[in-house]
Amino acid sequence: MKIEILGTGCPKCRKLMEVTEKAIKDTGVSAEISKVDKISDIMNYGVMVTPALAVNGKVKVTGRVPSEEEIKNWIKELQNEGKHNGC
């Protein structure tokens, strides 16, 4: 699973990284977390307001820090999709 934090480094972006890392740790999934901080790269996702969170290339939220529970739910959804796809 690939999780990307989209933002230039503002306090909200740092908080999103913190919450995301905790959600990953709590769920025990294997995930690569990376930071996308170049404006041009962020805009390639169609994101106009940061912070934003993308999971496996799909933007899940923009302009706010989601709760840890929201992030965990997105992770679970992806795990369930993988099970239904024969993975």
C-alpha positions as CSV (number, residue, x, y, z in Angstrom):
1,M,0.0,0.0,0.0
2,K,1.3,3.4,-0.9
3,I,0.2,6.5,1.1
4,E,1.2,10.0,0.1
5,I,1.0,13.1,2.2
6,L,0.5,16.1,-0.2
7,G,1.6,19.4,1.2
8,T,4.4,21.9,1.5
9,G,5.2,21.4,5.1
10,C,2.7,23.5,7.0
11,P,1.6,22.5,10.5
12,K,-1.5,20.8,9.2
13,C,0.7,18.8,6.8
14,R,2.9,17.7,9.6
15,K,-0.1,16.7,11.7
16,L,-1.5,14.7,8.8
17,M,1.8,12.8,8.6
18,E,1.6,12.1,12.4
19,V,-2.0,10.9,12.3
20,T,-1.3,8.7,9.2
21,E,1.8,7.1,10.7
22,K,-0.2,6.3,13.9
23,A,-3.1,4.8,11.9
24,I,-0.7,2.6,9.9
25,K,1.0,1.4,13.1
26,D,-2.3,0.7,14.8
27,T,-3.7,-1.3,11.9
28,G,-0.4,-3.3,11.4
29,V,-0.5,-3.0,7.6
30,S,2.5,-2.8,5.5
31,A,2.6,0.6,3.9
32,E,5.0,3.0,2.3
33,I,4.4,6.6,3.4
34,S,5.9,9.4,1.4
35,K,5.7,13.2,1.3
36,V,4.9,15.1,-1.9
37,D,5.9,18.7,-1.4
38,K,6.5,20.1,-4.8
39,I,3.5,22.3,-5.9
40,S,3.6,21.0,-9.5
41,D,3.5,17.4,-8.2
42,I,0.6,18.2,-5.9
43,M,-1.3,19.8,-8.7
44,N,-0.9,16.7,-10.8
45,Y,-3.2,15.0,-8.4
46,G,-5.8,17.7,-9.0
47,V,-5.3,19.0,-5.5
48,M,-5.8,22.7,-5.0
49,V,-5.9,22.9,-1.2
50,T,-3.5,21.1,1.2
51,P,-3.0,19.1,3.2
52,A,-4.2,16.1,1.2
53,L,-3.9,12.4,1.5
54,A,-3.6,9.9,-1.4
55,V,-3.9,6.2,-1.0
56,N,-2.6,4.0,-3.8
57,G,-2.7,7.1,-6.1
58,K,-6.3,8.0,-5.2
59,V,-6.9,11.3,-3.3
60,K,-9.0,10.6,-0.2
61,V,-9.2,14.0,1.4
62,T,-8.1,17.6,0.8
63,G,-7.9,20.8,2.8
64,R,-8.2,19.1,6.2
65,V,-6.6,16.6,8.5
66,P,-8.8,13.5,8.7
67,S,-9.3,11.6,11.9
68,E,-7.2,8.5,12.6
69,E,-10.4,6.5,12.3
70,E,-11.1,7.8,8.8
71,I,-7.6,6.8,7.7
72,K,-8.0,3.4,9.3
73,N,-11.4,2.9,7.4
74,W,-9.7,3.8,4.0
75,I,-7.0,1.2,4.8
76,K,-9.6,-1.4,5.7
77,E,-11.5,-0.7,2.5
78,L,-8.4,-1.2,0.4
79,Q,-7.6,-4.4,2.2
80,N,-11.2,-5.7,1.5
81,E,-11.0,-4.7,-2.1
82,G,-7.8,-6.7,-2.4
83,K,-9.5,-9.8,-0.9
84,H,-12.4,-9.5,-3.4
85,N,-10.0,-9.2,-6.3
86,G,-8.3,-12.5,-5.5
87,C,-5.2,-11.0,-3.9
